Amino acid sequence: MFNQLPDLRKAERCRYTPAEFAWTLLLMFLGRMGSRNQMDAQRNSGALPEAVAWFAGRAHDDIPADGQRRVSCSDNIVRFLKTLPPRCLEEIQLAIAKGLFESRLFDGSRVFGNYQRIIIDGSVREKCRKGFEEGGKANGGGRYRYVLQASLLLCGHPIPLMQEHIDVDDPVSEKEDCEINAARRLLPRLKAAFPRMSFIVLGDSLYACRPVAAVCSRLGWRFCFTFKEGRTPAVWQEAMALMDAAPENALSYRDKPDADPDCRRSRLRRAQDIDFSEKEDGSLVVTAIEQRETHKGVETRYAWISDVPRINCGNVTLLVDATGRERHPIEDMLNTLKNNGIGMEHVFCANATASKDLYSLMQIAFMLWTLFHHGLLRRICAWAGTWSQVAIAKSLLEGLRLFGGADPGFKVGQLRFVT
């Protein structure tokens, strides 16, 4: 797929393929190098050129005319990315996700029998230095490039699925984009990519508003958003009043015996059939849920709003555990991208187009790392459960530097046991 990217360069003057460009950057992210300077300093050391060539699909005897394999510098790669429309790499990212669906990998992650969970959240993807006039949003004296990320939950781990960049709509009037408008663009794009899939959209209280709820409803999807008084005061007051008036819609439970010092005691109550439609005509009704959890003498209050139908005392805990309490993985994902050497928020490039392409490659790298680390490595290597992911990534990069890629005759296969 990388070698099918549109390439405007003159082929006879090119030493590197688009796949070699892509895999060089993927190794930068996977190896937790953190910056282009670090990648440039290490790119031609040891057997890394052999590894990049192998990843990019070059034959073992496909060697440049001068007889030396090399890895391209980042300036050359960014020059290529400046001419590459962001949708091209986004389509590859989406194709990988579709391949995972086709392999039935997500079958065990459904909730309520049919729904897959998508989490959306916005974040700063790059802090622009002075002189970055193209793209981004102003915030005080600085400029930032924002993104709205949609990730799919796979056994509790987020898989980056699609993103919507939040840019200035009109640079002349400085009318800025926002996360709500980005969500109203992103969700229909997801529907176009997965027209037959049933999703539950999860998000924080920012998205618990009538416009986003209406989009989910029109697409035939469900939602469960964090519910806060300050976001929708009138709906909050109505929900609390209905809960107080119907004590029969409450239940208490605990996750462990009372004698266990780590026991968590919870009290759930709900209010149903609350009008949440845009025109307030009753076309969209929701259930508001409040949970008060006590752990080691400390009480914490949670609340959510959802349009999942037929919520009752028998399934409300399932809804809370499977959706409301499962929004945090995307926060963990963004924290990993920012603070564990991958480089989100680092300024990789001033050019807006290349910057978006770099972000797409970062998401592909995170997807590959999640599948490799959680899906394979921790199952076959006991030490992978005790090492930090940063330490594992750096050790694997050192292994590539020492040994290069796998043996050219190595084949990947599967053993399937059928009963």
N, C-alpha and C positions, 0 to 999 in steps of 0.2 A: 504493500500500500504506500509506503514512503517513496519508493521509486516511481510511483505513478503520479506524484505531485507535479503540477505544472512547473516547468523549468525554462526560464527565458534566457539562460546562458547559452553560449556557443559551445556545442558538444565537443568539438575538436580541441577546445582550449581548457576543458574541465578535467581536473584530476580526481575530484570527489563526486560521488553520486548523492542525490538528495537523502537516501537512506543513511549514508555515512554522516551527513550533517545531523540528521535527526538522532542517530544513536550516540553521537558525540555529546549532544545536549542531554539525552536521556541518562547517560552515564554520569554527567555532571550532577544531575538531580539525584539519581539512585545512589551515587557514591558520596552524597552529602558534602560536595565540594563548596557549595554556598555562594560561589561567585565565578564569573568568567575568568578573572585573573588566576584563580586557583586551578581552573581547568586548563588554561593555556600553559601554566607552569608544569603541569604533569602529563599533558596529552601524549607526548611522544616518548615517555619513559617506559623502559622495559618492554613488555609484550602487549601494551595497550593498543598500539596500532593493529596488531594481529587480531585482538579481540573485537575492535570496532569493525574491521573488515569482515570478520566472521558473522557478527550480529547483522551487518548490512547485506549479507547474502553473497558476498564475493567468493568465488571459487578459490580453493587453496592455491592454485597455480596462476590466478589472475593477479599479477604483480605489475605495477607501473613500469614504464620503459626504463627508468633509471635504476630499477631493481630494489627500490626501498619503499616500504610502506610508511605512510605518515598519517597523522590526524590533523585535520584542518584547524586553523586558528579561529577563534570566536568572531573576529572581525569579518572574515570571509563568510562565516555561517550567517551572521546578522545581515550582511549584504544580500544574501539569498532570501532571507526571511522578509526583508523589506518589500520584496516583489511578490510574496506569497499571500494570497487572500486568506484571512483567518478561518474562513469556513472550510478550507481544505483539510487542515489538521483537526478541526472540530468534527468533520465527517469521519476521520479515522478513529477518533476517540469514541464516537457513537457506534461505529462499526465493531469495535472491540466489545463494547457493552452488549450489542445485539448478538454477537457470537457467544457471549456468556449466557444470554437468555436461551439461545438455541441449544446449548449444551445442557440445559435444565439445571444449571447451577443455582438459580434463584428459587427453585421450586419449594425448598424447605424454609424460605424466608417469608412466605405469604402469611397474612393474618386475616382472621375472619373468613378463612377458607379460600379467598380469591384475591385479596388486595396486596400489592407490593407497596412498600413505604418509601416515599421520596421526601427528603429533608431539604428545605431551601434556607439559605442564609446569605447575607451580604457581608462583604469585608473589603478592607483596603488591600489591593494586590500589589501596589507599587507606590512608594513615596517619591514623588518627582522632585528632582533638584531644580534649582533656578535655571530658567531657560527652556524648560519643558513646556512649550506652548501648545503642543498638539495633544488633544484628548485630556481626560482627567477632570476632576472637580476642584473648585476652590474651597478652602476651609481656613478662614483667617488669612494668614500670610502665606500659607503653603498650598501646594496642589497635590492631589492624590488621584490615582487611578483606582476605581472601584470595580467590583464584580459581584454579581449575584450567582451563587453556586447552587446547583441541584445535584444531590448525591443520593444514591440508592443504597438501602441497607441490605447487606449480605451477612447473615448470621451475626448481626450487631456491628459489622464493620462497614464504613461508608465507601462506596465506589463512585468516583466522580463520573457523572453522566452527561451533563450539559451545563454551560454557563452563559450568562448574559452580561455583557460589559455595560457599565453605567457611565456614560460619557456626557459631556456638555452637548445639549441638543442644538443650541444656537450660540456659537462663539461670539457673535456680535452683541446680542442682548444679554449674554451670560445667563440664559435661562437653563437651569441645571436639571438633569435627570434625577430620578429617585428610585429607591428600591421597590416601591409599590408599582410604578410604571414598568420597571424592569420585570417584575413578577408577572404582570399582565401580558408582557411579550414572551417571556420564557415558557410559561405553562402551555400556551397554544403550540409552541414549537415542539414541546415534549409530546403533545397529543398527535401532531403530524408525524413524529418519528415512531410513536408506538400507538397507532390508532385503536388497537384491540385490547390494550393492557388496561387493567383496573388499578388505579393508584389511590393511596391515601397520602395527602400532602401534609407534611408536618412543618411547623415553623414557630418562631417566637411571637410575642404579642404584637409586634409591628404589623404582621400579616393578618391579625385577627380583626379584620375590617370588612365591611360589606362588599367593596369592589373586588377584593381578592376572593372572598367566599363565592361571589357570583360567578367569577371565572371558573372556579373549580366545579361549581354546579352545572354550568353550561357544557363543560367538557365531559360530564358524566362521572366525575371523580368525587371522592370524599375528602374531608380535611379534619385535622385536629390541631388547633393552635393554642399556644399559651394565652390565658385569659387574665387581663389586668384591669383594675378599676379605671385607671387613668386613660386607657385606650378607647374604651366605649363605656362612658359613665352610665348612660341610661340603661343599656343592656345589663351592665353589672348590677345596678340597683334592682332591676326587675328580677334577675336571677337569684340574688340573695333573699329577696322578699318571698319568692316562690319556694326556695329551700326551707326557709323558716316556717312557711305555712304547711309544708308537707313532710313532717318528720319521718313518715313511713318510707320515704325514698332515701334513707340513710342506712349505712351498715358499718360495723366495726370488725376489724380483723387484725391478726398479728402474723408475722412471718416465722417466728420461733416461739418456743415455750416461754412463759413469763419468767422462769428461773434463769434463762439465758441472759447474761448481761448485754448481749448484742441484739436483743429483741427489738424489733421495730413495730410499734402499734400505730395503726392507721384508722381514721374515720373518714368515710366517703359519703358525700351526699350530692344529689343531682337535682336539676330543674329542667324539665323537658318542654318541648313545643314553644320555644322562644322565637319570635319573629326576627329573622336576620336578613331579610331580603332588601335589595337596594331601594325599591319603591315602597317598602313597608306594607306590602299587600299579602303577606303570608305565604308567598311562593317558595320561601326557603326558611325552614325552621331548624333550630339547633338545640342541642342539649348542653347545658353548662354543668361542669363537674368541679367540686371542691374536695381537696384531700388535705387533712391535717395529720401529719406524721410526727410521732414522738420517738426520739432515739436518745438514750442516755440522758433523759430529763430535758431535752431541748425539742421544742415543737417547731415544725416548719410547715408553712402553708403553701399549697400548690393549687392551681386552677387551670382548667382547659375548657375550650368550647369546640364542639364537634357536631357534624351533621350525619354521623353514622346512625342509621335507623335502629329502632327496637332495642335501645339500651335499657337494661333492667338490672336488678340486683345480682343476677346470675352471670352477666358478662361485663359489667362495668369495670371490674378489676382487670379483666383481660384488655379492655380498651386502654386503660390507664397505663398498664405495664408494657403493652405492645406499641403504643403510639405516644401518649403524652410524656411518659418518662424516657422515651427513646430519641429525644431531639438532640441530646448532648453529643452523640458521635460526630456530628459535623463540626461542633466546636473543637473537639479533640483533633479532628482532621486539620482544621485551619491552624490550630496551635502547633501541630507537627510541621506543617508546611512553613510556618513562620520561624519556629524556634529550634528546629532540629537539623539545621544544615541544608535543607532543601532550597530555601532562599526566597520564599514569598515575602513581599514588601521590600526586598532588595531591588535596587535599580539596575536591571540588566541591560536596558537599552532605552535611548531617548525616543526612538521612532515608535509611534503608536501601533502600527501594523505589526512590526517585529515583536513588540512587547506582548501583543495578544497571542501571537504564535508561540512565544516562549511560555506563556501561561498554559496553553493547551498541551504542550509537551510536558510541562510540570504535572498536569493532571493525569496524563498517560503514564508517567513515571510512578505517580502515587498509586494508580490502579495496579500496575505491574508489581509494585512492592507489596501491596496488600495481599494480592493473590499468592505471591511467592513466600512471603514471611508467615502470614497467618494460615495460608492454605496448604503449604508444603513443608517449609523449614521447621516449624514448631512441631510438626507431626513426626518428622524423621530424625531430628536432632534435639536431644534433651537440653543441651546447653543453650539453645536458642530461646528457651523460656526464662533464662537467668541473665543473659546479656542484654544490654540496651540495644535498641534498634540502630542507633548511631554507630555503636561499636561494631555491630554485625555488618553494617553497610561499608564501613571503612575497611574491615578485614576482607570482605569480598572484593572490594576494589584493589586491595593489595594483592589478593590472589590472582586477579586478572592481570595485574602488572607483572607478576612473576611467571605466570603460566599461560596467559593468553586465553583464547576460547577453548571449547571442547575439541576433542579429536574429530577430524573431518568425517570419520566414519561413524560417529556417534549418532544414534537414532533415538528419538523420543517416542515412547509408545505407552499403551495402557493395558492393564490386565482387568478384565471384567468377569465377574463371577455371576452366572445366571442360575437361578434356582427354579 
